[in-house]
């Protein structure tokens, strides 16, 4: 089993101890190369002691670990954010397929994320870190793209091109024009929370549609919408009345 060299960056020493203990006891192939409780030491270690992955807190007053990433010219490590903050940075991270763990830290969450790291594309560490570094400042609340995993790396997808997103149990299928699809481990609920103010609407328990891609609306008992790719998506009975109220706000008819 290939060893994963890891580091921990958190301004709370107690958090470092908890995470280090879990990783050493539950993930035998993970070796903690160094830890840091401030941005300055973390930067020095990153530049002098290479690792494959850094478990990193987001908020480290008076700085943010996102500022730290900006100071690293070509990151060659993956980042797993460990945070208690549900704010725009976490939203951007989720959209970009970053891994994250919410505090208080749970053993099962650590095991799950490390297992995913093991299965990452031939351990080409740093690819996704570079992508988020380039996009995080422009994304913020005005983000217009998401990053999805593909066999040979990552694709950057403009959310305006997404026709709909379909639930597949705990996974989701992103559908684009021309029969292009992506399957992601993000749930439909996560996408709904992230895209609700971007022109997307949960029309059915299994479908989140993009208003921009509605070509026709079918009223009546079997209400439905026909999308730009020809798919007919039913409006759930429970949401029918509210849907027709909401759609009048964005489409005149």
The 8 nearest C-alpha neighbors of each residue, nearest first, counted from 0:
[[1, 2, 28, 3, 117, 27, 29, 26],
 [2, 0, 3, 28, 117, 29, 122, 4],
 [1, 3, 28, 29, 4, 0, 30, 27],
 [4, 2, 29, 28, 5, 30, 51, 1],
 [3, 5, 50, 30, 51, 29, 31, 32],
 [4, 6, 31, 52, 50, 53, 32, 51],
 [5, 7, 53, 33, 31, 34, 32, 54],
 [8, 6, 34, 54, 53, 55, 35, 15],
 [7, 9, 55, 35, 36, 34, 56, 54],
 [10, 8, 36, 56, 11, 55, 15, 35],
 [9, 11, 36, 37, 59, 12, 8, 35],
 [12, 10, 14, 9, 13, 36, 15, 59],
 [13, 11, 15, 14, 16, 10, 36, 9],
 [12, 14, 16, 11, 15, 17, 18, 10],
 [15, 13, 17, 11, 16, 12, 18, 9],
 [14, 16, 12, 18, 13, 17, 19, 9],
 [15, 17, 13, 19, 14, 18, 20, 12],
 [18, 16, 14, 20, 19, 15, 21, 13],
 [17, 19, 21, 15, 20, 16, 22, 14],
 [18, 20, 16, 22, 21, 17, 15, 23],
 [21, 19, 17, 23, 18, 22, 16, 24],
 [22, 20, 18, 24, 19, 23, 25, 17],
 [21, 23, 26, 19, 25, 20, 24, 18],
 [24, 22, 20, 21, 26, 25, 27, 19],
 [23, 25, 21, 22, 20, 26, 27, 19],
 [24, 26, 22, 21, 23, 27, 110, 106],
 [27, 25, 22, 28, 29, 23, 24, 110],
 [26, 28, 29, 23, 25, 24, 22, 30],
 [29, 27, 2, 26, 3, 30, 1, 0],
 [30, 28, 3, 27, 26, 2, 4, 5],
 [29, 31, 4, 5, 32, 3, 28, 2],
 [32, 30, 5, 6, 33, 4, 29, 19],
 [33, 31, 6, 5, 30, 4, 50, 34],
 [34, 32, 6, 31, 7, 35, 5, 44],
 [33, 35, 7, 6, 8, 36, 32, 15],
 [36, 34, 8, 41, 37, 40, 7, 9],
 [35, 37, 10, 9, 8, 11, 12, 34],
 [38, 36, 39, 10, 35, 40, 41, 9],
 [37, 39, 41, 40, 42, 67, 36, 64],
 [40, 38, 42, 41, 37, 43, 35, 67],
 [41, 39, 43, 42, 38, 37, 35, 44],
 [40, 42, 38, 44, 35, 39, 43, 45],
 [43, 41, 45, 39, 44, 40, 38, 46],
 [44, 42, 40, 46, 41, 45, 47, 39],
 [43, 45, 47, 41, 48, 46, 42, 40],
 [46, 44, 42, 43, 48, 47, 49, 41],
 [45, 47, 43, 44, 48, 42, 49, 71],
 [46, 48, 44, 45, 43, 49, 42, 50],
 [47, 49, 44, 45, 46, 50, 32, 33],
 [50, 48, 45, 47, 46, 51, 44, 76],
 [51, 49, 4, 5, 52, 76, 48, 6],
 [52, 50, 76, 4, 5, 124, 3, 77],
 [51, 53, 77, 5, 76, 78, 50, 6],
 [54, 52, 6, 78, 5, 7, 55, 79],
 [55, 53, 7, 79, 80, 78, 6, 8],
 [54, 56, 8, 80, 81, 53, 7, 9],
 [55, 57, 81, 9, 82, 80, 58, 8],
 [58, 56, 64, 63, 82, 55, 59, 80],
 [57, 59, 63, 56, 60, 64, 62, 82],
 [58, 60, 62, 63, 10, 61, 57, 64],
 [61, 59, 62, 58, 63, 10, 37, 38],
 [60, 62, 59, 63, 58, 38, 37, 64],
 [63, 61, 60, 59, 64, 58, 66, 38],
 [62, 64, 58, 65, 59, 66, 57, 60],
 [63, 65, 67, 57, 66, 58, 68, 62],
 [64, 66, 68, 63, 67, 69, 57, 132],
 [67, 65, 69, 64, 63, 68, 70, 62],
 [66, 68, 64, 65, 70, 69, 38, 71],
 [69, 67, 65, 71, 70, 66, 132, 64],
 [68, 70, 66, 67, 71, 132, 65, 72],
 [71, 69, 67, 68, 72, 66, 42, 65],
 [70, 72, 68, 69, 73, 74, 67, 42],
 [73, 71, 70, 74, 69, 68, 129, 75],
 [74, 72, 71, 75, 129, 125, 128, 70],
 [73, 75, 125, 76, 71, 129, 72, 128],
 [76, 74, 125, 124, 73, 77, 126, 51],
 [77, 75, 125, 51, 124, 52, 74, 50],
 [76, 78, 52, 125, 124, 128, 51, 53],
 [79, 77, 53, 52, 54, 80, 128, 76],
 [78, 80, 54, 99, 98, 55, 53, 81],
 [79, 81, 99, 55, 56, 54, 82, 100],
 [82, 80, 100, 56, 55, 101, 99, 54],
 [83, 81, 101, 56, 84, 102, 57, 80],
 [82, 84, 102, 101, 85, 81, 103, 100],
 [83, 85, 82, 86, 89, 101, 57, 58],
 [86, 84, 89, 83, 87, 90, 88, 82],
 [87, 85, 89, 88, 84, 90, 91, 83],
 [86, 88, 90, 89, 139, 91, 140, 85],
 [87, 89, 91, 90, 86, 92, 139, 135],
 [88, 90, 92, 87, 91, 86, 85, 93],
 [91, 89, 87, 93, 88, 92, 94, 86],
 [90, 92, 94, 88, 89, 93, 87, 95],
 [91, 93, 89, 97, 95, 90, 94, 88],
 [94, 92, 96, 90, 95, 91, 97, 89],
 [95, 93, 91, 145, 92, 96, 90, 146],
 [94, 96, 146, 92, 93, 145, 97, 91],
 [97, 95, 93, 94, 146, 147, 92, 98],
 [98, 96, 92, 95, 93, 99, 79, 127],
 [97, 99, 79, 96, 80, 112, 100, 93],
 [98, 100, 80, 79, 81, 97, 101, 82],
 [101, 99, 81, 80, 82, 102, 108, 104],
 [100, 102, 82, 83, 81, 103, 104, 99],
 [103, 101, 104, 83, 82, 100, 81, 105],
 [102, 104, 101, 105, 83, 82, 100, 14],
 [103, 105, 102, 101, 106, 100, 108, 18],
 [106, 104, 108, 107, 103, 109, 102, 101],
 [105, 107, 109, 108, 110, 21, 104, 25],
 [106, 108, 110, 109, 105, 111, 112, 104],
 [109, 107, 111, 105, 106, 110, 112, 100],
 [110, 108, 106, 112, 111, 107, 113, 105],
 [109, 111, 107, 113, 108, 112, 114, 106],
 [112, 110, 108, 114, 109, 113, 107, 115],
 [111, 113, 115, 109, 114, 110, 108, 116],
 [114, 112, 116, 110, 115, 111, 109, 117],
 [113, 115, 117, 111, 116, 112, 110, 118],
 [116, 114, 112, 118, 113, 117, 119, 111],
 [115, 117, 113, 119, 114, 118, 112, 122],
 [118, 116, 114, 115, 119, 113, 122, 3],
 [117, 119, 115, 116, 120, 114, 121, 122],
 [120, 118, 116, 117, 122, 121, 115, 123],
 [119, 121, 122, 123, 118, 152, 151, 150],
 [120, 122, 123, 119, 118, 117, 124, 116],
 [121, 123, 120, 124, 119, 117, 118, 116],
 [124, 122, 121, 120, 125, 126, 119, 75],
 [123, 125, 76, 122, 77, 75, 126, 51],
 [124, 126, 75, 76, 77, 128, 74, 127],
 [127, 125, 129, 128, 124, 130, 123, 75],
 [126, 128, 130, 129, 125, 131, 77, 97],
 [129, 127, 125, 131, 130, 126, 77, 132],
 [128, 130, 132, 127, 126, 131, 74, 125],
 [131, 129, 127, 133, 132, 128, 134, 126],
 [130, 132, 134, 128, 133, 135, 129, 127],
 [133, 131, 129, 130, 134, 135, 128, 69],
 [134, 132, 130, 131, 135, 129, 136, 137],
 [135, 133, 131, 137, 132, 136, 138, 130],
 [134, 136, 138, 131, 137, 132, 133, 139],
 [137, 135, 138, 134, 139, 133, 132, 131],
 [136, 138, 134, 135, 139, 142, 141, 133],
 [142, 137, 139, 135, 141, 136, 134, 140],
 [140, 138, 141, 142, 87, 137, 136, 135],
 [141, 139, 142, 138, 87, 91, 90, 137],
 [142, 140, 139, 138, 143, 137, 197, 144],
 [138, 141, 143, 139, 140, 144, 137, 91],
 [142, 144, 158, 157, 141, 138, 145, 159],
 [145, 143, 157, 156, 158, 142, 155, 146],
 [144, 146, 94, 156, 95, 155, 147, 157],
 [145, 147, 95, 155, 154, 156, 96, 153],
 [148, 146, 154, 153, 96, 149, 145, 155],
 [147, 149, 153, 152, 154, 150, 146, 183],
 [150, 148, 153, 152, 151, 147, 154, 181],
 [151, 149, 152, 148, 153, 120, 154, 147],
 [150, 152, 149, 153, 120, 148, 154, 121],
 [153, 151, 149, 150, 148, 154, 120, 126],
 [152, 154, 148, 149, 147, 146, 155, 151],
 [155, 153, 147, 146, 156, 148, 149, 152],
 [154, 156, 146, 145, 144, 147, 153, 157],
 [157, 155, 145, 144, 158, 146, 154, 160],
 [156, 158, 144, 159, 160, 143, 145, 155],
 [159, 157, 161, 160, 144, 143, 156, 145],
 [160, 158, 157, 161, 143, 211, 209, 162],
 [161, 159, 158, 157, 175, 162, 176, 156],
 [160, 162, 175, 158, 159, 163, 174, 209],
 [163, 161, 175, 209, 174, 212, 160, 208],
 [164, 162, 208, 174, 207, 161, 209, 173],
 [163, 165, 173, 207, 172, 206, 174, 208],
 [166, 164, 206, 172, 171, 205, 167, 207],
 [165, 167, 171, 205, 187, 168, 170, 206],
 [166, 168, 170, 171, 169, 165, 172, 205],
 [167, 169, 170, 166, 171, 186, 187, 205],
 [170, 168, 186, 167, 184, 171, 185, 166],
 [171, 169, 184, 167, 186, 168, 185, 183],
 [172, 170, 166, 167, 183, 165, 186, 182],
 [171, 173, 182, 165, 164, 181, 174, 183],
 [172, 174, 164, 181, 180, 182, 163, 171],
 [173, 175, 180, 163, 162, 161, 164, 179],
 [174, 176, 161, 179, 162, 180, 160, 178],
 [177, 175, 178, 228, 179, 162, 174, 160],
 [176, 178, 179, 175, 228, 180, 174, 227],
 [179, 177, 176, 180, 175, 174, 228, 181],
 [178, 180, 175, 177, 174, 176, 181, 173],
 [181, 179, 174, 173, 175, 178, 172, 182],
 [180, 182, 173, 172, 183, 174, 179, 147],
 [181, 183, 172, 171, 173, 180, 170, 184],
 [184, 182, 185, 171, 170, 181, 172, 147],
 [183, 185, 170, 186, 171, 169, 182, 96],
 [186, 184, 183, 170, 171, 189, 187, 169],
 [187, 185, 170, 169, 189, 188, 171, 184],
 [186, 188, 190, 189, 166, 171, 191, 185],
 [187, 189, 191, 186, 190, 192, 185, 193],
 [190, 188, 192, 186, 191, 187, 193, 185],
 [189, 191, 193, 187, 188, 192, 194, 186],
 [190, 192, 188, 194, 189, 193, 195, 187],
 [193, 191, 189, 190, 195, 194, 188, 196],
 [192, 194, 190, 191, 195, 189, 90, 196],
 [195, 193, 197, 191, 196, 199, 192, 190],
 [194, 196, 199, 197, 191, 192, 193, 198],
 [197, 195, 194, 198, 199, 193, 192, 200],
 [198, 196, 194, 195, 199, 193, 158, 209],
 [197, 199, 210, 196, 209, 195, 200, 194],
 [200, 198, 209, 195, 208, 197, 194, 210],
 [199, 201, 208, 207, 202, 195, 209, 198],
 [202, 200, 207, 203, 206, 208, 191, 204],
 [203, 201, 234, 200, 206, 207, 235, 208],
 [204, 202, 235, 206, 205, 201, 234, 233],
 [203, 205, 206, 201, 202, 235, 166, 207],
 [204, 206, 166, 203, 165, 207, 187, 167],
 [207, 205, 165, 203, 164, 204, 201, 202],
 [206, 208, 201, 164, 200, 163, 202, 199],
 [209, 207, 163, 200, 199, 206, 210, 162],
 [208, 210, 199, 211, 162, 212, 163, 198],
 [211, 209, 212, 213, 198, 199, 208, 200],
 [212, 210, 209, 213, 198, 159, 162, 214],
 [211, 213, 227, 226, 210, 209, 162, 214],
 [212, 214, 226, 210, 211, 215, 225, 227],
 [215, 213, 226, 225, 227, 212, 216, 224],
 [214, 216, 225, 224, 213, 217, 226, 223],
 [217, 215, 224, 223, 218, 225, 214, 213],
 [216, 218, 223, 222, 224, 215, 219, 221],
 [219, 217, 222, 216, 223, 221, 220, 224],
 [218, 220, 222, 221, 217, 223, 239, 216],
 [219, 221, 222, 218, 236, 239, 223, 217],
 [222, 220, 219, 223, 218, 233, 217, 234],
 [223, 221, 218, 217, 219, 234, 220, 233],
 [224, 222, 233, 234, 217, 232, 216, 221],
 [225, 223, 216, 232, 231, 215, 217, 226],
 [226, 224, 231, 215, 214, 230, 213, 229],
 [225, 227, 213, 214, 229, 212, 230, 228],
 [226, 228, 212, 229, 214, 213, 225, 162],
 [227, 229, 226, 230, 176, 177, 162, 178],
 [230, 228, 226, 227, 225, 231, 214, 232],
 [229, 231, 226, 225, 228, 232, 227, 224],
 [232, 230, 225, 224, 226, 229, 223, 233],
 [231, 233, 224, 223, 230, 225, 234, 226],
 [234, 232, 223, 222, 235, 224, 231, 203],
 [233, 235, 223, 202, 222, 203, 239, 236],
 [234, 236, 203, 238, 237, 239, 233, 202],
 [237, 235, 239, 238, 234, 240, 220, 222],
 [236, 238, 235, 239, 240, 234, 241, 203],
 [237, 239, 235, 236, 241, 240, 242, 234],
 [240, 238, 242, 236, 241, 237, 234, 235],
 [241, 239, 242, 243, 238, 244, 237, 236],
 [240, 242, 244, 238, 243, 239, 245, 237],
 [243, 241, 245, 239, 244, 240, 238, 246],
 [244, 242, 246, 245, 241, 240, 247, 239],
 [245, 243, 241, 242, 247, 246, 240, 248],
 [246, 244, 242, 247, 243, 248, 241, 249],
 [245, 247, 248, 243, 249, 244, 250, 242],
 [248, 246, 250, 245, 249, 244, 251, 243],
 [247, 249, 246, 245, 250, 244, 251, 243],
 [248, 250, 246, 247, 251, 245, 210, 198],
 [251, 249, 247, 246, 248, 252, 210, 245],
 [252, 250, 247, 249, 248, 246, 245, 243],
 [251, 250, 247, 246, 249, 248, 216, 243]]
